[in-house]
Amino acid sequence: MAATLGSAIGSWYLGDRRRGASQSRRGLARRLRIAFERLGPTYIKLGQILSAGEGVFPEELVGEFRLCRDQVPAESFERVRQTVEEDLGRPLGAVFSSFDEVPIAAASIAQAHVARLISGEEVVVKVQRPAIDDQVTRDLAVMAWLAPLLVGRIPVAALANPPALIDLFAETIGEELDFRLEAENMLDLAQVLAGVDPTGNRRALIVPRPHPTLVTRRVLVMERIHGYAWGDATTMQAAGIDTAQVLMAALIAFLEGLVLFGVFHGDLHAGNLLVCPDGRVALLDFGITGRLDEQGRRAFLRLVMSAATNDVKGQVMAMRELGALPGDVDVDSVITDLRLDQPVIDPTTMDAEQLTETIREVTKALLGYGARMPKPLMLFVKDMLFIDNSMATMAPDVDVLAQIVTILTHLQTRHGERIARDLGLTPSGLGGVELSAVRNSFGVGEEVEHLTHRELLARRRLVRRRLQEHHRSSRDKKR
């Protein structure tokens, strides 16, 4: 394993690295992806995490690792049968009246088969790959050795820090290796969603039910839910589904579960979501579930509410409470050094040199304060990036500013008393949602009244292009 990865990095170092920043990143991403595919399920799982990080990881890395998302070879049916019969302690025919030999999905840790119980209920059976435990242990040891060697090879960002990423990966993949934990996560999140909407009349998010007696460490039998593939907006719209409304309703339910109960799905991506014909969103695969203790939940709540009211100090305090900043950090100094008390500058009005210098200064200040990305915050950011990317196909022309104001206002209106109590405020002390605060989060000025996701993407492409031009210009000057 070390030889395979070392060969990939060595080939890049001797070749692609000398061809300019963009080609260097593309070359490294391609060589790592090929190496990951050769090394098997654990590395492919890591590649899948990287592929969901658009906007955080370099675009070359994200694009390359998307190629390995669905390219995991399935285990033979004989090995699947052996695992199921060993764990359930009965022949396959004693539990299932039918069991499809071809899986509907084959992922890095497990694969899923459609089946029907003797009782007649249609189910999905998730079966772990044989000997995956030992393989993961060996692979993680190599990754832990390799990660420090990659520092500086990926643009500086908390989520793109290789040792931090491997630490998170080791923790989350360990949780995925016991399906009994996944079944508990499913039940817990279903209870949270029921608490968010006690009536259950039009719950935006639903969770398949795990079978009460057919769950083991390596086998998970659950209710089968039918629906449209996430992101297949054309088919959903043809069926009369308002995809923009689906996305926003799901986001509201997600945030409610997070800030009110401290539990959320920690691995949102297209393969883990289905849209039912009635517009509800089914969450799948609960191997990674974000959980906050009470202090963390209140800190997240403070972060969201402070952002809604443009309370900069409250946001920094919340980040400190979440563990993203050291506990003894001086909040006022952070605000001053990061210029958070200054008017927001629209990045599209800055030239390439100004953009580069601003990013450098902010990064240096954050590293100087010992900023880090704790696991719950990392999972949350990753989920939000996925939802942001989903808007490109499901709600490209929706006014993002107006939608965020609507979502935050909904939280205050529906749960104001509880939110105020949790934050030690009176209901009147919450303050109203400020559009200026939402504008600030996107780096736009008061003159911008509406901002669609399509326009937001255009702004990001402009900033990215200027940065790339600056890198090319700097490289040419050094020659």
C-alpha positions as CSV (number, residue, x, y, z in Angstrom):
1,M,0.0,0.0,0.0
2,A,2.7,2.4,0.9
3,A,4.6,1.5,-2.2
4,T,1.5,2.2,-4.4
5,L,0.9,5.6,-2.9
6,G,4.6,6.4,-2.8
7,S,4.9,5.5,-6.5
8,A,1.9,7.8,-7.4
9,I,3.3,10.7,-5.5
10,G,6.8,10.1,-6.7
11,S,5.6,10.1,-10.4
12,W,3.8,13.3,-9.8
13,Y,6.8,14.9,-8.2
14,L,9.1,14.0,-11.0
15,G,6.6,14.9,-13.8
16,D,3.4,16.9,-13.3
17,R,4.7,19.0,-10.5
18,R,6.9,20.9,-12.9
19,R,4.1,21.8,-15.4
20,G,2.4,24.7,-13.5
21,A,0.0,24.9,-10.6
22,S,-3.2,23.7,-12.4
23,Q,-1.6,20.8,-14.3
24,S,0.3,19.9,-11.2
25,R,-3.0,19.6,-9.2
26,R,-4.7,17.7,-12.0
27,G,-1.8,15.3,-12.2
28,L,-1.6,14.6,-8.5
29,A,-5.4,14.1,-8.3
30,R,-5.4,11.7,-11.2
31,R,-2.5,9.6,-9.9
32,L,-4.0,9.5,-6.4
33,R,-7.4,8.4,-7.8
34,I,-5.8,5.6,-9.7
35,A,-3.8,4.5,-6.7
36,F,-6.9,4.6,-4.5
37,E,-8.8,2.4,-6.9
38,R,-6.0,-0.2,-6.9
39,L,-5.8,-0.2,-3.1
40,G,-9.5,-1.0,-2.7
41,P,-12.5,-0.2,-0.5
42,T,-11.0,1.9,2.3
43,Y,-9.2,4.2,0.0
44,I,-12.2,4.4,-2.3
45,K,-14.3,5.5,0.7
46,L,-11.8,8.2,1.4
47,G,-12.0,9.3,-2.2
48,Q,-15.8,9.5,-1.9
49,I,-15.4,11.9,1.0
50,L,-13.1,14.0,-1.1
51,S,-15.5,14.0,-4.0
52,A,-18.2,15.6,-1.9
53,G,-16.0,18.5,-0.9
54,E,-16.6,20.9,-3.8
55,G,-15.7,24.4,-2.7
56,V,-13.4,23.1,0.1
57,F,-11.0,20.8,-1.7
58,P,-9.3,21.7,-5.0
59,E,-11.7,21.3,-7.9
60,E,-9.2,19.0,-9.7
61,L,-9.2,16.6,-6.7
62,V,-13.0,16.7,-6.4
63,G,-13.6,16.1,-10.1
64,E,-11.2,13.3,-10.3
65,F,-12.5,11.4,-7.2
66,R,-16.0,11.7,-8.5
67,L,-15.0,9.1,-11.0
68,C,-14.5,6.5,-8.3
69,R,-17.8,7.1,-6.4
70,D,-19.7,4.3,-8.1
71,Q,-16.9,2.1,-9.4
72,V,-16.7,-0.3,-6.5
73,P,-16.9,-4.0,-7.7
74,A,-19.6,-6.0,-6.0
75,E,-18.8,-9.1,-3.9
76,S,-20.0,-12.4,-5.2
77,F,-23.4,-13.6,-4.2
78,E,-21.9,-16.6,-2.5
79,R,-19.9,-14.4,-0.2
80,V,-23.0,-12.3,0.5
81,R,-25.1,-15.4,1.2
82,Q,-22.4,-16.7,3.6
83,T,-22.3,-13.4,5.6
84,V,-26.1,-13.2,5.9
85,E,-26.5,-16.8,6.9
86,E,-23.7,-16.6,9.4
87,D,-24.9,-13.4,11.1
88,L,-28.7,-14.3,11.1
89,G,-28.0,-17.9,12.1
90,R,-30.4,-19.3,9.5
91,P,-30.5,-20.3,5.8
92,L,-31.4,-17.5,3.5
93,G,-34.7,-19.2,2.5
94,A,-35.8,-19.3,6.2
95,V,-35.8,-15.5,6.4
96,F,-36.5,-14.3,2.8
97,S,-38.9,-15.5,0.2
98,S,-36.8,-13.8,-2.5
99,F,-33.3,-12.2,-2.5
100,D,-31.9,-10.4,-5.6
101,E,-28.5,-11.7,-6.3
102,V,-27.4,-8.5,-8.1
103,P,-27.0,-5.6,-5.7
104,I,-28.8,-2.3,-6.2
105,A,-25.7,-0.5,-4.9
106,A,-22.1,-1.6,-4.1
107,A,-20.1,0.8,-1.9
108,S,-16.7,0.7,-0.3
109,I,-17.9,-0.8,3.1
110,A,-21.0,-2.8,2.0
111,Q,-23.4,-3.5,-0.7
112,A,-27.2,-3.5,-0.7
113,H,-29.7,-6.1,-2.1
114,V,-33.4,-5.9,-2.6
115,A,-35.3,-8.8,-0.9
116,R,-38.7,-9.8,0.4
117,L,-39.3,-11.3,3.8
118,I,-41.2,-14.5,4.4
119,S,-43.9,-12.1,5.9
120,G,-44.1,-10.4,2.4
121,E,-42.5,-7.1,3.4
122,E,-40.2,-5.6,0.7
123,V,-36.8,-4.8,2.3
124,V,-33.3,-3.7,1.5
125,V,-30.5,-5.9,3.0
126,K,-27.2,-4.1,3.6
127,V,-24.3,-6.6,3.8
128,Q,-20.8,-5.8,4.9
129,R,-17.8,-6.8,2.8
130,P,-15.9,-9.8,4.2
131,A,-12.8,-9.1,6.3
132,I,-13.2,-5.3,5.8
133,D,-12.3,-4.7,9.5
134,D,-8.8,-6.0,9.2
135,Q,-8.3,-4.2,5.9
136,V,-9.5,-0.9,7.3
137,T,-7.1,-1.2,10.3
138,R,-4.1,-1.8,8.0
139,D,-5.1,1.0,5.6
140,L,-5.5,3.5,8.4
141,A,-2.0,2.8,9.7
142,V,-0.6,3.6,6.3
143,M,-2.8,6.7,5.9
144,A,-1.7,8.0,9.3
145,W,2.0,7.6,8.2
146,L,1.4,9.3,4.8
147,A,-0.8,12.2,5.8
148,P,1.9,14.5,7.3
149,L,3.9,14.1,4.1
150,L,1.1,15.6,2.1
151,V,0.9,18.8,4.2
152,G,1.5,21.8,1.9
153,R,0.6,19.8,-1.2
154,I,-3.0,20.8,-1.0
155,P,-4.1,24.5,-0.6
156,V,-4.3,25.5,3.0
157,A,-7.7,25.0,4.4
158,A,-8.9,23.4,7.6
159,L,-10.9,20.7,5.7
160,A,-8.1,20.1,3.3
161,N,-5.5,19.5,6.0
162,P,-4.4,15.8,5.4
163,P,-3.8,14.7,9.0
164,A,-7.1,16.3,10.2
165,L,-8.9,14.6,7.4
166,I,-7.4,11.2,8.2
167,D,-8.3,11.6,11.9
168,L,-11.9,12.3,10.9
169,F,-11.9,9.5,8.4
170,A,-10.6,7.0,11.0
171,E,-13.3,8.0,13.5
172,T,-16.2,7.9,11.0
173,I,-15.2,4.7,9.2
174,G,-14.9,2.9,12.5
175,E,-18.5,3.8,13.3
176,E,-19.6,2.4,9.9
177,L,-18.2,-1.1,10.6
178,D,-20.9,-1.9,13.1
179,F,-24.4,-1.9,11.5
180,R,-26.0,-2.1,15.0
181,L,-24.8,1.5,15.5
182,E,-26.2,2.5,12.2
183,A,-29.6,1.1,13.2
184,E,-29.5,3.1,16.4
185,N,-28.6,6.2,14.4
186,M,-31.7,5.6,12.2
187,L,-34.0,5.2,15.2
188,D,-32.5,8.3,16.9
189,L,-32.8,10.5,13.9
190,A,-36.4,9.3,13.2
191,Q,-37.2,10.2,16.7
192,V,-35.7,13.7,16.2
193,L,-37.7,14.3,13.1
194,A,-40.8,13.2,14.9
195,G,-40.0,15.8,17.6
196,V,-39.5,18.5,15.0
197,D,-42.9,17.7,13.5
198,P,-45.0,15.9,16.1
199,T,-48.1,15.7,13.8
200,G,-46.2,13.8,11.1
201,N,-48.7,15.1,8.5
202,R,-46.1,16.4,6.1
203,R,-42.7,15.5,7.4
204,A,-40.1,16.7,5.0
205,L,-37.5,14.1,5.9
206,I,-38.1,10.4,6.5
207,V,-36.0,7.5,7.6
208,P,-36.4,3.8,6.6
209,R,-37.3,1.6,9.5
210,P,-34.6,-1.0,10.5
211,H,-36.1,-4.5,11.1
212,P,-36.3,-5.0,14.9
213,T,-34.8,-8.6,14.9
214,L,-32.7,-8.6,11.7
215,V,-29.8,-6.4,12.5
216,T,-26.3,-7.6,13.3
217,R,-22.8,-6.2,13.1
218,R,-22.5,-7.1,9.4
219,V,-26.1,-7.3,8.2
220,L,-28.8,-4.6,8.3
221,V,-32.3,-5.3,7.1
222,M,-34.5,-2.3,6.6
223,E,-37.7,-1.0,5.0
224,R,-37.4,-0.3,1.3
225,I,-38.4,3.2,0.2
226,H,-39.0,4.0,-3.5
227,G,-38.2,7.4,-5.0
228,Y,-36.4,9.5,-7.5
229,A,-32.6,9.8,-7.6
230,W,-31.5,13.0,-5.8
231,G,-30.7,15.7,-8.3
232,D,-32.8,14.2,-11.1
233,A,-34.7,17.5,-11.3
234,T,-36.0,17.0,-14.8
235,T,-37.8,13.7,-14.0
236,M,-39.1,15.1,-10.7
237,Q,-40.4,18.3,-12.3
238,A,-42.1,16.3,-15.1
239,A,-43.9,14.4,-12.3
240,G,-45.1,17.6,-10.8
241,I,-42.6,17.9,-7.9
242,D,-41.4,21.3,-7.0
243,T,-37.7,20.6,-6.6
244,A,-36.9,24.0,-5.1
245,Q,-39.6,23.4,-2.4
246,V,-38.3,19.9,-1.7
247,L,-34.8,21.3,-1.2
248,M,-35.8,24.1,1.1
249,A,-38.2,21.9,3.2
250,A,-35.5,19.3,3.7
251,L,-33.0,22.0,4.7
252,I,-35.4,23.4,7.3
253,A,-36.0,20.0,8.8
254,F,-32.2,19.3,8.8
255,L,-31.4,22.6,10.6
256,E,-34.3,22.0,13.1
257,G,-32.9,18.6,14.0
258,L,-29.4,20.0,14.4
259,V,-30.1,23.1,16.6
260,L,-33.0,21.7,18.6
261,F,-31.8,18.1,19.2
262,G,-28.1,18.0,18.2
263,V,-28.4,15.1,15.8
264,F,-28.0,15.2,12.0
265,H,-27.2,13.0,9.0
266,G,-23.4,13.4,8.7
267,D,-22.8,12.1,5.1
268,L,-25.2,13.8,2.7
269,H,-24.6,13.0,-0.9
270,A,-26.7,12.1,-3.9
271,G,-26.4,8.3,-3.2
272,N,-27.8,8.8,0.3
273,L,-31.0,10.6,-0.7
274,L,-34.2,9.7,-2.5
275,V,-37.2,12.0,-3.3
276,C,-40.5,10.2,-2.8
277,P,-43.3,10.8,-5.2
278,D,-45.1,13.0,-2.6
279,G,-42.0,15.2,-2.3
280,R,-40.7,13.9,1.0
281,V,-36.9,13.2,1.1
282,A,-35.8,9.8,2.4
283,L,-32.4,9.7,4.1
284,L,-30.3,6.6,3.6
285,D,-27.0,5.2,5.0
286,F,-26.6,6.3,8.6
287,G,-23.0,5.0,9.1
288,I,-21.9,8.6,9.7
289,T,-24.2,10.6,12.0
290,G,-23.3,14.0,13.6
291,R,-24.0,14.2,17.3
292,L,-23.6,17.2,19.6
293,D,-23.5,17.3,23.3
294,E,-25.7,19.9,25.0
295,Q,-22.9,22.5,25.0
296,G,-22.2,21.9,21.3
297,R,-25.9,22.0,20.4
298,R,-26.3,25.4,22.1
299,A,-23.1,26.7,20.5
300,F,-24.5,25.7,17.0
301,L,-27.8,27.4,17.9
302,R,-25.9,30.5,19.0
303,L,-23.9,30.4,15.7
304,V,-27.0,30.3,13.6
305,M,-29.0,32.9,15.5
306,S,-26.0,35.3,15.7
307,A,-25.5,35.0,11.9
308,A,-29.2,35.8,11.4
309,T,-28.9,39.0,13.5
310,N,-25.4,40.1,12.3
311,D,-24.0,39.6,15.8
312,V,-20.3,39.1,14.9
313,K,-19.1,38.7,18.5
314,G,-21.8,36.1,19.1
315,Q,-20.6,34.1,16.1
316,V,-17.0,34.1,17.2
317,M,-18.0,33.1,20.7
318,A,-20.0,30.2,19.3
319,M,-17.0,29.0,17.2
320,R,-15.0,29.1,20.4
321,E,-17.7,27.1,22.3
322,L,-17.7,24.5,19.4
323,G,-14.0,24.0,19.8
324,A,-13.0,25.6,16.4
325,L,-11.0,28.2,18.4
326,P,-9.1,27.6,21.6
327,G,-11.1,28.1,24.8
328,D,-8.8,30.9,26.1
329,V,-8.8,32.9,22.8
330,D,-9.6,36.6,23.0
331,V,-12.7,37.1,21.1
332,D,-12.2,40.8,20.5
333,S,-8.7,40.2,19.2
334,V,-10.0,37.6,16.7
335,I,-12.6,40.1,15.5
336,T,-9.9,42.8,15.0
337,D,-7.3,40.6,13.4
338,L,-9.8,39.0,10.9
339,R,-11.3,42.5,10.3
340,L,-14.8,41.1,11.1
341,D,-15.7,44.5,12.5
342,Q,-15.1,46.1,9.1
343,P,-17.6,46.5,6.3
344,V,-17.7,43.4,4.1
345,I,-15.8,43.8,0.8
346,D,-17.4,42.2,-2.3
347,P,-14.7,39.8,-3.5
348,T,-15.7,40.4,-7.1
349,T,-14.6,44.0,-6.8
350,M,-11.1,43.0,-5.7
351,D,-8.3,42.3,-8.2
352,A,-6.3,39.1,-8.1
353,E,-3.5,40.5,-6.0
354,Q,-5.9,41.8,-3.4
355,L,-7.8,38.5,-3.3
356,T,-4.6,36.5,-2.8
357,E,-3.3,38.8,-0.1
358,T,-6.7,38.7,1.8
359,I,-6.8,34.9,1.7
360,R,-3.1,34.8,2.9
361,E,-3.8,37.1,5.8
362,V,-6.9,35.4,6.9
363,T,-5.3,32.0,6.7
364,K,-2.2,33.2,8.6
365,A,-4.4,34.7,11.3
366,L,-6.5,31.6,11.7
367,L,-3.5,29.3,12.0
368,G,-1.9,31.7,14.5
369,Y,-5.0,31.4,16.7
370,G,-4.9,27.6,16.5
371,A,-8.1,27.3,14.6
372,R,-9.3,23.8,13.8
373,M,-12.3,22.0,12.5
374,P,-13.9,19.6,15.1
375,K,-15.7,16.6,13.7
376,P,-19.4,17.9,14.1
377,L,-18.5,21.2,12.4
378,M,-16.6,19.4,9.7
379,L,-19.6,17.2,8.9
380,F,-21.9,20.1,9.0
381,V,-19.8,22.2,6.5
382,K,-19.6,19.2,4.2
383,D,-23.4,18.7,4.3
384,M,-23.9,22.4,3.6
385,L,-21.6,22.3,0.6
386,F,-23.6,19.4,-0.8
387,I,-26.9,21.3,-0.3
388,D,-25.3,24.3,-1.9
389,N,-24.2,22.2,-4.9
390,S,-27.7,20.7,-5.1
391,M,-29.2,24.1,-5.7
392,A,-27.5,24.2,-9.1
393,T,-29.8,21.5,-10.5
394,M,-32.8,21.7,-8.1
395,A,-33.2,25.4,-7.5
396,P,-30.8,27.4,-9.7
397,D,-33.1,30.5,-10.1
398,V,-34.4,30.7,-6.5
399,D,-33.4,33.9,-4.7
400,V,-30.9,32.6,-2.2
401,L,-31.0,35.7,0.0
402,A,-34.8,35.5,0.3
403,Q,-34.8,31.8,1.0
404,I,-32.2,32.1,3.8
405,V,-34.2,34.9,5.4
406,T,-37.3,32.7,5.2
407,I,-35.6,29.7,6.8
408,L,-34.1,31.7,9.6
409,T,-37.4,33.5,10.2
410,H,-39.2,30.1,10.3
411,L,-36.8,28.9,13.0
412,Q,-37.4,32.0,15.1
413,T,-41.2,32.1,14.6
414,R,-41.8,28.4,15.2
415,H,-39.3,27.7,17.9
416,G,-38.6,31.2,19.3
417,E,-39.5,30.5,22.9
418,R,-37.3,27.4,23.1
419,I,-34.4,29.1,21.2
420,A,-34.5,32.1,23.6
421,R,-34.6,29.8,26.6
422,D,-31.6,27.8,25.4
423,L,-29.6,30.9,24.8
424,G,-30.6,32.5,28.1
425,L,-32.6,35.3,26.4
426,T,-36.2,36.6,26.5
427,P,-38.1,35.9,23.3
428,S,-37.9,39.6,22.5
429,G,-34.2,39.5,22.9
430,L,-33.6,37.3,19.9
431,G,-33.9,40.1,17.5
432,G,-35.2,39.9,13.9
433,V,-33.5,38.3,11.0
434,E,-31.4,41.0,9.1
435,L,-31.1,40.8,5.4
436,S,-27.8,42.7,5.7
437,A,-26.4,39.7,7.7
438,V,-27.3,37.3,4.9
439,R,-25.8,39.6,2.4
440,N,-22.6,39.8,4.4
441,S,-22.3,36.0,4.4
442,F,-22.2,36.0,0.6
443,G,-19.9,39.1,0.4
444,V,-22.4,41.3,-1.4
445,G,-23.4,44.9,-0.7
446,E,-26.6,46.6,0.0
447,E,-27.1,47.3,-3.7
448,V,-27.8,43.6,-4.3
449,E,-31.5,42.9,-3.7
450,H,-31.7,39.5,-5.2
451,L,-29.1,36.7,-5.7
452,T,-29.9,33.5,-7.5
453,H,-27.7,30.4,-7.1
454,R,-26.9,30.7,-10.8
455,E,-25.6,34.2,-10.2
456,L,-23.7,33.1,-7.1
457,L,-21.9,30.4,-9.2
458,A,-21.0,33.1,-11.7
459,R,-19.5,35.2,-8.9
460,R,-17.5,32.2,-7.6
461,R,-16.2,31.4,-11.1
462,L,-15.0,35.0,-11.5
463,V,-13.1,35.0,-8.2
464,R,-11.6,31.6,-9.1
465,R,-10.5,32.8,-12.5
466,R,-8.8,35.9,-11.1
467,L,-6.9,33.7,-8.6
468,Q,-5.8,31.3,-11.3
469,E,-4.7,34.2,-13.5
470,H,-2.7,35.6,-10.6
471,H,-1.0,32.3,-10.0
472,R,-0.1,32.0,-13.7
473,S,1.3,35.6,-13.7
474,S,3.4,35.0,-10.6
475,R,4.8,31.8,-12.0
476,D,5.7,33.5,-15.3
477,K,7.5,36.3,-13.4
478,K,9.7,33.8,-11.6
479,R,10.9,32.2,-14.9
